[in-house]
Amino acid sequence: MIKNAIIHYYKYVLFGLIVFTFYKTQSQIPNANLFNTASNAQGNGVLSYNSNDLNWFASNTGLPGSFVPAKVCGNQAPCCWPGSGAINNDWITYPHSCSSSIAEHSCSGNVDLYYKLSFNLPSANNCGLEISNPGAYCLALDLLVDNCLHQVYVNGNLVYTSNVSNPYGHFGFLNSQEVSLQICNYWKAGTNNVIFHTKSGAPYFPGWSGFMAKVNPTLSTSNAPCSTTGIHEVSHNEIVTVFPNPTKNEIHIIGADKGSEIKVMNALGAVIYSGVTTTENEKISLSQFNNGLYFVRLIQNGKPITTKIIKE
């Protein structure tokens, strides 16, 4: 009887260790909704004016530069900047003291500003796929910039370059010029750094400089593009992943139901590809199409999921 009790005791201990290890692994995946610029720690509001952002840093000394906490500036250009449209998102800027408004940078002329998002990832996602594998973790962001989002780097790897001809005069602060990115590659276990190189035109007063990032769940921000069942189950809206973005030749669609309808449309809305998924890692070649903006629309269970893709 004593022997059986000891065996049962160690079984419970082992089970507890497994549960604890599983919980610990899960808890290491960050809540991407808190990556909204100016978001408070609870994700249900924004920080006050001139507060330090909790997750974003800024620099104007060159890549990688000397980063300091970005300042929450709110909508300092009500004539031009749109409101955030979210309860936990607002504009941030690089701090300075040459004018009364922390977002007014005409004292510096045209400036190149860098914004950095740093966060930790575990060695594997919630389904056991190594975090360094393409598509194991995705971060989808909608971005507004005064004036231009020039480049984006993930852990030193260039993942986006603007084709704007006049970046310091670009209207990147308008909703119509919003940049939507889905970053699904170059992640690693431990600290990850995403750096956004922006160009701000400030030749005369008022010369505003601002940056606003908002997580976009509809573009499949995810941490578990797995198709396994059992311990961790998530809806397909959360796990469908389209990568790489930008792409040069082809895209992969991971996590979609077999038989789901796929359409690829150009910037004018014309369908250039139509088909159905036959595997859970569908590959579509775009090599025969011109560089530019495309939309990938996946329809499964009667629900559409649309992702913007840049071919370069």
C-alpha positions as CSV (number, residue, x, y, z in Angstrom):
1,M,0.0,0.0,0.0
2,I,2.8,2.4,0.9
3,K,4.5,1.5,-2.4
4,N,1.4,2.3,-4.4
5,A,0.9,5.6,-2.5
6,I,4.5,6.6,-3.4
7,I,3.9,5.7,-7.0
8,H,0.7,7.8,-7.1
9,Y,2.4,10.7,-5.4
10,Y,5.2,10.8,-8.0
11,K,2.6,10.5,-10.8
12,Y,0.8,13.6,-9.4
13,V,4.1,15.4,-9.1
14,L,5.1,14.5,-12.7
15,F,1.6,15.6,-13.9
16,G,2.0,18.9,-12.1
17,L,5.4,19.5,-13.6
18,I,4.0,18.9,-17.1
19,V,1.1,21.2,-16.5
20,F,3.4,23.9,-15.1
21,T,5.9,23.6,-18.0
22,F,3.0,23.8,-20.5
23,Y,1.5,26.8,-18.8
24,K,4.9,28.5,-18.6
25,T,5.5,28.0,-22.3
26,Q,2.1,29.4,-23.2
27,S,2.5,32.4,-21.0
28,Q,5.7,33.4,-22.8
29,I,3.8,34.3,-26.0
30,P,3.2,38.1,-25.7
31,N,-0.3,39.6,-26.0
32,A,0.2,41.4,-29.3
33,N,-2.7,43.8,-28.7
34,L,-0.5,45.5,-26.1
35,F,1.9,46.5,-29.0
36,N,-0.5,49.2,-30.1
37,T,1.4,52.5,-29.7
38,A,0.4,54.4,-26.6
39,S,-1.5,51.5,-25.2
40,N,-1.6,51.1,-21.4
41,A,-0.6,47.8,-19.7
42,Q,-4.3,46.6,-19.6
43,G,-5.1,47.2,-23.2
44,N,-8.2,49.1,-22.4
45,G,-7.0,52.7,-22.7
46,V,-4.1,55.0,-23.7
47,L,-1.3,56.6,-21.7
48,S,-1.5,60.3,-21.0
49,Y,0.2,63.0,-23.1
50,N,4.1,63.1,-22.7
51,S,4.1,59.7,-21.0
52,N,6.7,57.2,-22.0
53,D,5.4,54.4,-24.2
54,L,5.6,51.0,-22.5
55,N,6.8,49.0,-25.5
56,W,8.0,51.5,-28.1
57,F,11.4,53.3,-28.3
58,A,12.6,56.1,-30.6
59,S,15.9,57.5,-32.0
60,N,17.0,60.1,-34.5
61,T,20.7,59.3,-34.4
62,G,20.7,56.6,-37.1
63,L,20.2,52.9,-37.3
64,P,20.3,51.3,-34.8
65,G,20.9,54.6,-32.9
66,S,20.6,55.4,-29.3
67,F,17.0,54.6,-28.4
68,V,14.9,56.2,-25.6
69,P,11.3,55.6,-24.7
70,A,9.0,57.1,-27.3
71,K,6.6,59.8,-26.0
72,V,2.9,59.6,-26.3
73,C,1.8,62.8,-28.2
74,G,-1.8,62.1,-29.2
75,N,-3.2,63.8,-32.2
76,Q,-1.0,66.9,-32.4
77,A,-2.1,67.6,-36.0
78,P,-5.9,67.5,-35.9
79,C,-5.9,69.2,-39.3
80,C,-4.3,66.1,-40.9
81,W,-3.8,63.2,-38.6
82,P,-6.7,60.8,-38.2
83,G,-7.8,59.6,-34.8
84,S,-6.8,56.2,-33.8
85,G,-10.3,54.7,-33.9
86,A,-9.4,52.4,-31.0
87,I,-9.5,52.7,-27.3
88,N,-6.0,51.5,-26.7
89,N,-4.0,53.2,-29.5
90,D,-2.7,56.7,-30.3
91,W,0.2,58.6,-31.8
92,I,3.8,58.6,-30.4
93,T,6.9,60.6,-31.3
94,Y,10.6,61.1,-30.7
95,P,11.0,63.4,-27.6
96,H,12.7,66.8,-28.0
97,S,12.6,70.2,-26.3
98,C,12.9,72.8,-29.1
99,S,9.3,73.7,-29.2
100,S,6.2,73.5,-26.9
101,S,4.7,70.5,-28.7
102,I,6.7,67.3,-28.4
103,A,5.6,66.3,-31.9
104,E,6.6,69.6,-33.7
105,H,10.0,69.1,-35.3
106,S,10.4,72.0,-37.6
107,C,13.5,73.0,-35.5
108,S,15.2,69.9,-37.0
109,G,14.2,70.2,-40.6
110,N,13.8,67.0,-42.5
111,V,14.6,64.1,-40.1
112,D,15.0,60.4,-40.2
113,L,13.4,58.8,-37.1
114,Y,13.6,55.2,-35.9
115,Y,11.0,53.5,-33.8
116,K,11.8,50.2,-32.1
117,L,9.5,47.5,-30.7
118,S,11.2,44.9,-28.5
119,F,9.6,41.8,-27.0
120,N,10.5,38.2,-26.1
121,L,9.4,35.0,-27.8
122,P,9.7,31.4,-26.5
123,S,11.7,28.8,-28.4
124,A,8.5,27.3,-29.8
125,N,5.0,28.4,-30.4
126,N,1.9,27.0,-28.6
127,C,1.9,24.0,-30.9
128,G,5.6,23.1,-30.6
129,L,6.8,24.6,-33.9
130,E,10.2,26.3,-33.5
131,I,9.6,30.0,-33.4
132,S,12.4,30.5,-36.0
133,N,10.4,28.6,-38.6
134,P,8.6,30.9,-41.2
135,G,5.0,31.3,-40.1
136,A,5.5,30.0,-36.5
137,Y,4.7,33.5,-35.3
138,C,3.2,36.4,-37.2
139,L,2.7,40.0,-36.2
140,A,0.3,42.1,-38.3
141,L,0.4,45.8,-38.0
142,D,-1.4,48.8,-39.6
143,L,0.9,51.8,-39.6
144,L,0.5,55.6,-40.1
145,V,3.5,57.8,-40.3
146,D,4.2,61.5,-40.7
147,N,5.6,61.4,-43.4
148,C,6.8,58.1,-44.7
149,L,7.5,54.6,-43.5
150,H,10.7,54.0,-45.4
151,Q,12.0,50.6,-44.2
152,V,11.3,47.9,-41.6
153,Y,13.8,45.5,-40.1
154,V,13.2,42.4,-38.0
155,N,16.3,41.4,-36.0
156,G,18.4,43.2,-38.6
157,N,16.7,41.6,-41.6
158,L,15.0,44.0,-44.1
159,V,11.4,43.0,-44.5
160,Y,9.9,46.2,-46.1
161,T,11.0,49.1,-48.3
162,S,8.8,51.9,-49.5
163,N,8.7,52.8,-53.2
164,V,7.6,56.4,-52.4
165,S,9.6,58.8,-54.6
166,N,9.2,61.8,-52.2
167,P,9.3,60.3,-48.7
168,Y,9.7,63.7,-46.8
169,G,6.6,65.0,-48.6
170,H,4.5,61.8,-48.5
171,F,1.1,61.8,-46.8
172,G,1.7,58.6,-44.8
173,F,-0.4,60.0,-42.0
174,L,-3.7,59.6,-44.1
175,N,-5.8,56.6,-43.7
176,S,-5.7,56.1,-47.4
177,Q,-1.9,55.8,-47.2
178,E,-1.8,53.3,-44.3
179,V,0.8,50.6,-44.6
180,S,-0.4,47.1,-43.5
181,L,2.4,44.6,-42.8
182,Q,2.2,40.9,-41.8
183,I,5.6,39.8,-40.5
184,C,6.0,36.1,-40.3
185,N,9.8,35.5,-40.7
186,Y,13.1,36.1,-39.0
187,W,11.8,35.6,-35.4
188,K,14.0,34.0,-32.8
189,A,13.8,32.7,-29.2
190,G,14.5,35.5,-26.7
191,T,14.6,39.2,-27.5
192,N,13.2,40.3,-30.8
193,N,13.7,43.8,-32.2
194,V,11.5,45.3,-35.0
195,I,12.9,48.7,-36.2
196,F,10.8,51.1,-38.3
197,H,12.8,53.7,-40.2
198,T,10.6,56.7,-40.9
199,K,11.2,59.9,-42.8
200,S,9.6,63.1,-41.5
201,G,9.4,66.4,-43.5
202,A,9.6,69.3,-41.2
203,P,11.1,72.3,-43.2
204,Y,8.8,74.9,-41.6
205,F,6.3,75.3,-38.8
206,P,4.3,73.3,-38.1
207,G,6.5,70.3,-38.9
208,W,4.9,67.3,-37.2
209,S,6.6,64.0,-36.6
210,G,4.5,61.1,-35.5
211,F,4.1,57.4,-35.7
212,M,1.1,55.2,-35.0
213,A,1.0,51.3,-35.0
214,K,-2.1,49.2,-34.4
215,V,-2.2,45.4,-34.3
216,N,-4.5,44.0,-36.9
217,P,-6.0,40.6,-36.0
218,T,-7.8,40.3,-39.3
219,L,-4.4,40.0,-41.0
220,S,-3.8,36.9,-38.9
221,T,-1.6,38.1,-36.0
222,S,-1.0,34.8,-34.4
223,N,1.3,32.7,-32.3
224,A,0.1,29.2,-33.3
225,P,-0.4,28.4,-36.9
226,C,-0.8,24.7,-36.1
227,S,-3.4,22.2,-37.2
228,T,-3.2,19.9,-34.2
229,T,-6.1,19.2,-32.0
230,G,-6.3,18.6,-28.3
231,I,-4.6,20.7,-25.7
232,H,-4.6,24.0,-27.6
233,E,-7.4,24.8,-30.0
234,V,-7.8,28.2,-31.7
235,S,-10.1,29.3,-34.5
236,H,-8.9,29.4,-38.1
237,N,-9.4,33.2,-38.1
238,E,-6.5,33.3,-35.6
239,I,-4.2,30.8,-37.2
240,V,-4.4,31.3,-41.0
241,T,-1.0,32.7,-42.1
242,V,0.1,34.2,-45.4
243,F,3.8,34.7,-45.8
244,P,6.4,36.0,-46.8
245,N,5.2,39.5,-47.0
246,P,6.8,41.3,-48.9
247,T,7.5,38.4,-51.4
248,K,9.6,38.1,-54.5
249,N,8.1,35.0,-56.2
250,E,5.6,33.0,-54.2
251,I,3.4,33.0,-51.1
252,H,2.5,30.3,-48.6
253,I,-0.9,29.9,-46.9
254,I,-0.7,27.9,-43.7
255,G,-3.6,26.7,-41.5
256,A,-6.5,27.0,-43.9
257,D,-9.2,24.3,-44.2
258,K,-8.8,22.1,-47.3
259,G,-11.2,23.1,-50.0
260,S,-11.2,26.7,-49.0
261,E,-11.6,29.2,-51.8
262,I,-8.5,31.4,-52.7
263,K,-8.5,34.5,-54.8
264,V,-5.6,36.8,-55.5
265,M,-6.5,40.2,-56.8
266,N,-4.4,43.1,-58.0
267,A,-4.7,46.7,-56.7
268,L,-7.6,47.4,-59.1
269,G,-9.6,44.4,-57.8
270,A,-9.1,42.2,-60.8
271,V,-8.8,38.5,-60.0
272,I,-5.4,37.2,-61.2
273,Y,-5.6,33.8,-59.5
274,S,-8.5,31.6,-58.3
275,G,-8.4,28.1,-56.8
276,V,-9.0,26.0,-53.7
277,T,-6.6,24.8,-51.0
278,T,-5.5,21.2,-51.3
279,T,-3.1,21.1,-48.4
280,E,-2.5,23.0,-45.1
281,N,0.6,24.6,-46.6
282,E,-0.7,26.0,-49.9
283,K,1.9,27.6,-52.3
284,I,1.0,30.1,-54.9
285,S,3.4,31.5,-57.5
286,L,3.3,35.2,-58.2
287,S,6.5,35.2,-60.4
288,Q,4.5,36.0,-63.6
289,F,3.0,39.1,-62.1
290,N,4.3,42.7,-61.8
291,N,5.7,44.1,-58.6
292,G,3.1,45.9,-56.5
293,L,0.2,45.5,-54.1
294,Y,-2.0,42.4,-54.2
295,F,-4.9,41.1,-52.0
296,V,-5.2,37.4,-51.0
297,R,-8.7,36.5,-50.1
298,L,-9.4,33.2,-48.4
299,I,-13.0,32.1,-47.9
300,Q,-13.7,29.2,-45.5
301,N,-16.9,28.3,-43.7
302,G,-18.4,31.2,-45.5
303,K,-16.1,33.8,-43.9
304,P,-13.6,35.9,-45.9
305,I,-10.1,36.6,-44.7
306,T,-8.2,39.2,-46.7
307,T,-4.5,39.9,-46.5
308,K,-2.5,42.6,-48.3
309,I,0.6,41.3,-50.1
310,I,3.5,43.3,-51.5
311,K,5.4,41.7,-54.4
312,E,8.8,43.3,-55.0
